[in-house]
């Protein structure tokens, strides 16, 4: 009996020592793709797919009402919504660069260069995360609409996604455009009086 009690004590002690010594490992991110890569390969095509999934297309041949109709079409739209939602998490991975070294802006003078964007992000990471969460939250109504197979709600969600994208772009990609737009509106208002 003493032998059993001793073995039980040792077993409990070893179990407790192992449990106390076990901690959840911290994630070890290995960001390979840049923010630009994620935008080009996941965010843009997924958002475009959602926007194009519900549309009225008018051509010389007539009007086409585009919307998912079959289970397979709804599954494909859902896949793109999931990709877009999860891309918002990829954008937040610490240590991810905006672009590859030496990459330049496609429209200098209109949009910031990659180094400038990265500086702005790093100066206020909380705002960057807020914008990523904003895109995530904007896509959720689209996912809910897809789950319900509600074409109108999916169409309505497209505007929220567009607004979330544009808010982030105004801050990081072409911040001077917002000031230019305000100045043009002010000039237009003054000219109209």
N, C-alpha and C positions, 0 to 999 in steps of 0.2 A: 504494500500500500504506500509506504514511504517512497519507494522507487517511482511509482506512478505520479505521486504529488510532485516529486522533484522534476520529473520529465515534463509534467504539465507546466510547472513554473518556468523552466527553461524555454519551453515552446512558446508560452505567452510572452516572455521577455524578448525572445528573438522576433516574434511577430510585431510587437510594439516598436522595437528598434528599427525594424525594416519599414514599418509604416511611417514612423517619424522621419526617417531619413529619405523617404520618397517624396519628391516635389515634382510638380508639373514642370516639364522642361519649357524654357522660353522658346518661342518660335525662332527659328533661324532662317530668315528670309534670304533668298538668293535672287534678287531682282536682276533679270537678264534683259527683258524688254524695257524700252523707255516708255514714258507717258505717251509720246508721239506714236510709238508702235502700238500701244493699247488702243489709242484713239483710232488709228488707221485700220487696225485689224479686227477690233471688237466693237468699240463704242459707236463709231460712225456707221458701219454696215448694219449693226443691230437696230440702231435708231431709225435709219432709213427704211429698213425692212418693216418695222412697226408702222411708221408713217405711211408707207406705200401699201400696207396690207388693207387699209380702208381708204378708198379714194373714189372720186368721180372723175373719170378721164373723158374729155370731150375732144374728138378729132373730126376730121372731114367725113370719116366713115360712120360717125355717130357717137353716142354716149355709152360709156361702159361704167357700170357700178362695180367697183372692186371691193370684195370683202371675203374673209375666210368662210367657206361653206361646208367643206368636208372635215371629218375628224383629222385627217392627215394635214390639211391646211392649218387647222387650229393648233395642232401639235407643233408645226413648224414656226408659227407665230409665237407660241409659248417658249420654244427653245431660244428664240432671239430675245424675248423679254428676260429670260433667265440669264442669258449671256450679258445683257446690258446691266442688269442688277448686280451681278457678281463682278463685272468690270469696275464698278465703283469701289469695291474692296481692293482690287488690284491697284487702283490709282493711289491708294493710301499706304501702300507698303513702304516702310522707311527705307531710305537709301536709293529709291528709284529716281533716275535722272530724267529730265524732260526730253532730252534728245541725245543722240550719239555725239561724241566730241567732234567739233568742227562743222556740225550741221548748222545751216543758216535758215533764217526766215525766208519763206517763199515770196513774201511781200514786204520787204524792208520799208520802213517809214509808215506803214499802215499797221503792221502787227509787231509785237515785241519779238526779239530774237530768243532762241532757246535759253541762253545764259541769263538773260534778263528775267524771263519767266521763272526759271529755277530760283533766282535770287528772291523774287517776290514771294514765291511759295515758301521758301525756307525762312523768310523773315516773319511769316505769320502762318505757321502750319495749321493752327486751329481753324482759320478761315478756309484753307484748302480742304480740310476734312469736312467742314460744314457744307461746302459746295458739293463734295462727293456724296455726302449724305442726302443733300437736296435732290441730286439726280436719282439716287436710290429711291427716295420717297416719291418722286414724280413718276417713276416707272411702276410702282406698286399698284396704282389704280388700273394701269394697263394689264398687269398680270391678273388682277381680280376680274377685270372684264373678260379676259381670255378664258379664265376658269369658268365663268358664267356663260361664255359664248355670246357675249353682248356686244354686237357690232357698234352700236351708238356710243357705249361707254368707252370702247377701245378708241374710237375716233376722238372723243372728247379728251381722253388721256394724252393724246398726241401733243396738244397745246402745252400741257404741263411739262412734258419732256422737253419740248422746244424751249420753253422759258428757263428751265433749269440749265440747259446747255448754254443758252445765250447769257445768262447771269454770270456764269463762270468765265465765258469767253471775254465778256466786257472787263472782267477783273484781270485776267491773266494773258489774254491773247492780243486783244486790241483795245486796251484801256483808253487810249486817246480818242477812239471813235465816239465814246460816250460824251466826252467833252466837246468834240466837234459837232455832234448831233445837237447838244444843248445850245451851242453857239449859233448853229444854223436856225434852230427854232426861235431863238431870241431875236435874231436878225430878221427873220420872216415876220415875227410878231410886230417888231418895231416898224418894218416897212409897210405893214398893213394898216397902221394907224394914221 
